[in-house]
Amino acid sequence: MLQDNLIILLTVATIGFIAICINHFIASREQREEARIKRLRELRRKSELALNTITVLREASCRKEIIDKLSVFVTHLIEEISQLAPDSDLLAEISNLKDTNDNTQVVPGNFSSDKALKRAQLFISHAEQIFVEMAKMRMLTPTQVRHYQHDLYWLHVCVFADAHIQQGNDYLEQEDHLIALSHFKHAKAIITKTSVPQKRKRPPGKARQTYHCGPQPTGNN
């Protein structure tokens, strides 16, 4: 009788242990799947933001080296998506978006409106965040990040200076010389007061060789 009870007890314990193991396996698998889905959502968000950032920086005539580094970041995200969901619609969608982005010839945009300037400011700032993230992933060195952040800061300045120059030219066409002059002076002030090395504080017309800072009239200071 005692032996029978012992056998029953061991059987129940074994069944209970197996049930616990099965429940743990199922719970772990569900947690891994939830983590995978969450990560894929994050990868989609990051990829789309990075591709939009590339588009805006192209519109702002950003240096090709910076565009190329951002493209490398998107490629890295796509590779992670391919590992988590190799045959998914998401992988095909983001890959197609990148191909379209790479092959699209972007004409430098018009940043004269407040909405367009805010959009440019948002994505230029996001590019800086991407470079910081790339440094954490050891895809860039701290020195490279500082260099690119400096270039993006100068690009931001040029975009805002260009906007005032364009508005000044528009008012010149309307023969409203006082308002035009105000915009031109504002553009000059933005350039001259910028925290960049003195050798880069040159007339906006020369800066256009690197970024999209347009020329301003002379003799109206």
N, C-alpha and C positions, 0 to 999 in steps of 0.2 A: 504493500500500500504506500509506504513511504517512497519507494522507488518510483511508483506511478506518479505520485504528486511531484517528485523532483523532475520527472520527465515533462510533465505538464508545465511546471514552472519554467523550465529551460525553453520549452517550445514557445510559451507566451513571450518570454524575454527576447527570444530570437526574432519572433514576428514583430515585436515592438521596435527592436533595433533596426530591422529591415525597413519598417515603416518610417522611422526617423530618418534613415539614410535616403530613402526615396523622397521624402518631403524636403530634405535639405538640398538634394540634387535639383528638384523641381524649382524650389525657391531661388537657388543660385542661378539656374538657367534663366529664370524670369528676370532676376536682377541684372544679369549680363545683357539680356535683350533690351531691357529698359535703358541701360547705360549706352548700349549701341545706338538705339534710336535717338536718345538725347544727344549723343555725340554727332550723329549724322545731321541732325537739325542745326547744331552749332557750326558744322562744316559748311552746310548750305549758306547760312547767314554770313559767315566769314568770306566764303568764295564770292558771293554776290556783291558784298560790300567792297572787296578788293578789286573786282572787275569794274565796278562803278568808279572806284577811285582812279584806276588806270585811265578810264575814259576822260574823266575831268582833268587829270594831269596832262593828258595829251592835248586837250582843248586849251590848256594854259601854256602849251609849248614847253613842258618840262623836259629836262635832260633825259636822253634815251637810257642812260645807265640806271637811273632811278626806276624808269618804267620796266626795264628788264629785270631788276631785282624784285619788283612787285609781281611780275609774271612768274618768277621762280617760286615765290610764296604760294601763288595760286596753284601751280603745278604740284607743289608739296601737298596741298590740301586735297587735290584730286587723287593723288596717290593713296592718301589715307582713306578716302572714300572707296577707292577700288579694293582696299583690303577689308573694309567693313561690309561693303555691299557690292561685290564684283559685278553682278549682273543687274543692278538696280536702275530704275528710271532716273534716279538722282545722278548717278555717275554719268549717264548719257547726256542728261540735261546740262550739267555743269561743264562737261567736256565740250559740248556744242557751243555753250556760251563763251568759253575761253577761245575756241577756234574763231568764232565770229568776232570777238573782241580783238584778237590778234590780226585779223585780216581786214578790219574796218579802217578806212582812211578817215581820220577825224580832222575836220577843219577847225583851226583855232576858234574858240567860241567868243561870244559877246558877253562880257561880264559887267556890263554897265548898269544893269538893274540890281536893286537890293537883293532880290531873290537869287539871282545868279551869283552874286558875290557871297552870299551866305552859303550857297551850295559849294562854291569853290573853297571857302574857308573850312567847311565841314570835312570835305574829302582830303584837303591838304593836311589837316590835323590827323585824319584817320591814317594817312600814309605814314606819318611819324609813329603812330601807335603800332602799325604793322612792323616797322623796322625795330622797334623795341622788343616786340614779340619774337622777331627773327633772331635777335641777339640772345634772348633767353633760350631759344632752340639751337643756339650755336651755329646759325646759318650766316650770321654777320658778326664782325668783331665790334667792340665798343667804339673803336676809332671810326669804323665805317658808319656806324649809327650816328655819331656826332657830325660827321661830314655830311651825311644825307639830311639830317635835321637842319643843319645850317643852310643847305641848298633849298630846302623846302620853305624855310623862313624867308629867304630872299625871294623865292617864287611868290609867296603870299604877298610880300610887299609890292612886287611888280604887278601882280593882278590888280591890286587896289589902285596903284598909280596909273595903270593903263585905263582903268575905269574912269578916273577923273580926266585923263587926257582925252578919252573918247567923248566924254560929256562936254569938255571944253571945245572940241572940234565941232560938235553938234551946235553949240551955242554960237560959234563963229559963223557957221553957215546961216544962222538966223540973225546975224549981225548984232547979237547981244554981247558986245565985247567985254563989259564989266563982269558978267557972270562967267564968261569963258575964261577971263584972266584969273578969276577966283579959283576955278577948277585947276588951271595950269599951275598956279602957285601951290595949291594943295598937293598936287602930284609931286612937285619938286620938294616940298617939305617932307612928304612921306619918304622919299628916297634919301634925302640928306640927313634925316634924323634917325635913320635905321641903324640898328646896332650890328653893323657888318664892318669888316676891315676897310680902312680908308681907300685902298686901291680899288674896291668894288663900288665906291660911291662916285660913280661917273655919270654922265648924262644918260637918261633913260634910253635914248636912241642907240647908244653903244651897248647898253645892257641887253637890248633885244637880241644880240648875237647869242646870248645864253638863255635868256628867258624872254617873255613876251611883254617887255616894258617899252611902250611906244615913245617917240620923240615928242618933246614939248617945244613951243615957240621960244625963240631967244629974243632978248631985248625988251622983255616985258616984266622984269623982276620988280 
